[in-house]
Amino acid sequence: MMKVKFLGGAQEVGRLAILVETDSGKALFDYGMTATDPPSLPQEAPRIDALFLTHSHLDHCGMVPWVCDKYDDVPVYCTPLTQEISTLLQNDCIKIAKAEGYPEAYDSGAVKRTERSYRDIDFNDVTETIGLEVASHSAGHIPGATMYELNGARNTLITGDMHTINQRLVWAAEPVKCDDLIIESTYAGREHPDRTEVEEAFLDKLAEVIGRGGTAIVPSFAVARMQELLLILRDTDYEYWMDGMGKTVNQIYFEHPEYLRSPKKLFNAERRGHVVKNPKMRDKALEGDIIITTSGMLNGGPVLSYLDKFKNDPKSAILLTGYQVEGTNGRRLVDTGMIDFYGDIQKIACEVQSYDFSAHAGHSDLLKFVRDCSPERVVLMHGDNRELLAKPLREEGYEVILPMNGKSFEL
């Protein structure tokens, strides 16, 4: 028997933290924060025997240093690529907290302790802990993202975030036969448009904006999204510039080519474009066709300096490529046409368009993945519209569990 409790991320998207307890001990799967204003944190984790990290997005890795700082000698298992990107983002969290005046959840010393706590795993590796064999599988979400299969009296698959279609950057996740499936439900009730059609619409808009003499500002998440966009742009004739943390992420990806679908194509995509390395180059980027830059939700980063230059230019456009969380500058722009420039809220004259480049499985993809895994029970997590997925699953005969944060249940 295995007891499960969500410390965050059960009935919401973000701050995922799954506590698994057996007679032999406790393990935590992810411990993240949601980048709201201020950040939303999970419930306090107890002492654990191991932590398994699915991937390097902040809502999964953002609070891992807190655990490593509070409890000595907790091994943190994840891919080497996830380790490096997580460290980069965790250090950035500290900088943002200081800049915004948020309470710091941990300091740089905690991040260093976390680095020493990492234990390398790779896809198809098996780790033994708390009386379970934990096998690792590719999640198809971003490079290095992992699903975990827990084998004991029953076997349980924890997906973390996942995608079931091939992206330009990574291959899709493959189903794993299991008795119990704990699966993300971020896009329950919602379908993604066809990826090829999204790419074509994005490229058509770029042609329109550039053709009328404007510049396309493309806010982008540093981890995976910028790289996906570069792979789309590599075959165009446009002059594109890259700025922000994504430049560092590119270099880390190049050091771990085994997690990329085509390292050569990504390398060529970066080389074909221009990387902003200093203020003078940032001025030069203003004369280009396209600027891809962080942050993806417009909460700080170089993107605000670029938008300040183009905010009154109706020929230019802001092309959003990721979901804009409630409370972020990007959501403000979508809802009101305004942007907060460090306390100065201003109207934007640029065109604003959004494109669905999500790295999560859509509703039909989730249903198919469940069927292909053939579980007896399905636990829906990391979603705020879970019932929209639960209903068709129940109709197909699956036992469905909708956990709540802080409430234990048994598998």
Buried (B, 14 or more C-beta within 10 A) or exposed (E): EBBBBBBBBBBBBBBBBBBBBBEEBBBBBBBBBBBBBEBBBBBEBBEBBBBBBBBBBBBBBBBBBBBBBBBEEBBBBBBBBBBBBBBBBBBBBBEBBEEEEBEEBBEEEBBBBBBEBBEEBBBEBEBEBBBBEBBBBBBBBBBBBBBBBBBBEBBBBBBBBBBBBEBBBBBBBBBBEBBBBBBBBBBBBBEBEEBEEBBEBBBEBBBBBBEEEBBBBBBBBBBBBBBBBBBBBBEBEBBBBBBBBBBBBBEBBEEBBEBBBBBEBBBBBBEBBBBBEEEEEBEBBEEBBBBBBBBBBBBBBBBBBBBBBBBEBEBBBBBBBBBBBEBBBBBBBBEEEEBBBEEEEBEBEBBBBBBBBBBBBBBBBBBBBBEEBEBEBBBBBBBEBBBBBBEBBEEEEBEBBBBEBEEEBEB
